[in-house]
């Protein structure tokens, strides 16, 4: 079981718990504003962009090459950016805080 | 203001479902009802020919939204039900279960259906399926599992046919793709891409044959023989047909909506009837960037039109203005496409590696579209140039020693 916190662009804090699946699917299923996941999680649309809290990067790891390239679609990219369809829910993510990109 | 109103959506796939969510987000307080003849909880369609076909998981693993999220947004699903008729004066629908559903706003997200071509013997062929729904995939999986041989013929070398071929190969089938044109993907890509995909399938031991016009299917003892106009024939226990789609416009036509290669809509997805909108594959809409009316079969278009229609219905003026994008996964190749290449007069290739390159379609100096193979960077750079109508330096583009960034490739 991992607790995952989303902070939306309206500063709404949404705390969710899950055991499996992708972080994007978790967000979509719970209506987290700003996470669309239009392509269904195959790293093709860049509509699930989040910024990982800097101190939590050790939980998520860093983006793959294709993910980094796709993130460039968004002007608001930072070194803490991830496409959360590429983050699998696991115990390692427990406690992570993700700021939904604007 | 909308509290006592009802918005009914015909079709609960990418367009309909995203519309429902978007309408609620825009502040619609009335009822939202999604109707679809497919009995399954709405699911992602692109994986059907890709990951889902080869997956042991049920379609629930590919659902667009969780069951709970429809409850949370007060979106009512009427699944396994089709719309028999529309009374536009009374603003009522008659459904296949005999019930009558009234509406204040109607959204047609009716999509399209696969063409089953009038080939001699096609109706009596065994294990012959299109691929458009979860049920189709289930049928193909079961047929392959129970077939006496693993020989599969795919009729049609478009994206659906090729993705299906790759997936069926992975499942242990011996696959032959029969394409009527001289090259696969002829309508949608440059010859360079057709050649690449023919070689890709060939190297994965899938036989891709072109100029193969299927004229008859003969079936005996559960085995089909697919006969082509050139006299050749191919045995198949299972046949998958992927030769294109027909837009579902019958309901729209029955109430006199303006049709033109689909249901014609304005920049807010509104049809010729002020209370009726049309979104997704079924809509014939104006694309400002390419300055022409188009019809698109894509997730992107369905989702983006859904958002525009929802905003318009809630009194917000958002105009549809996006660059189309698509993707396809076959074997170890991820193809990402942006833009519409129709009307190109020059094709350039930037090649990093055999399995990592991109094809750039130009009309004179204007970049129209990019096909990127295992190259998200090319897809992203192309998207930026197309969106901004910026002029690219063609010499630098094809020179892989030049850093692959928009600023480096701008024509000075």
Interface residues (C-beta under 8 A of the other chain):
Chain A: X28 X29 X30 X31 X33 X36 X38 X39 X40 X42 X43 X44 X45 X65 X66 X69 X70 X72 X73
Chain B: X14 X18 X21 X25 X44 X46 X47 X51 X62 X65 X66 X68 X69 X72 X73 X299 X300 X303 X325 X327 X329 X334 X336 X375 X376 X377 X379 X380 X383 X384
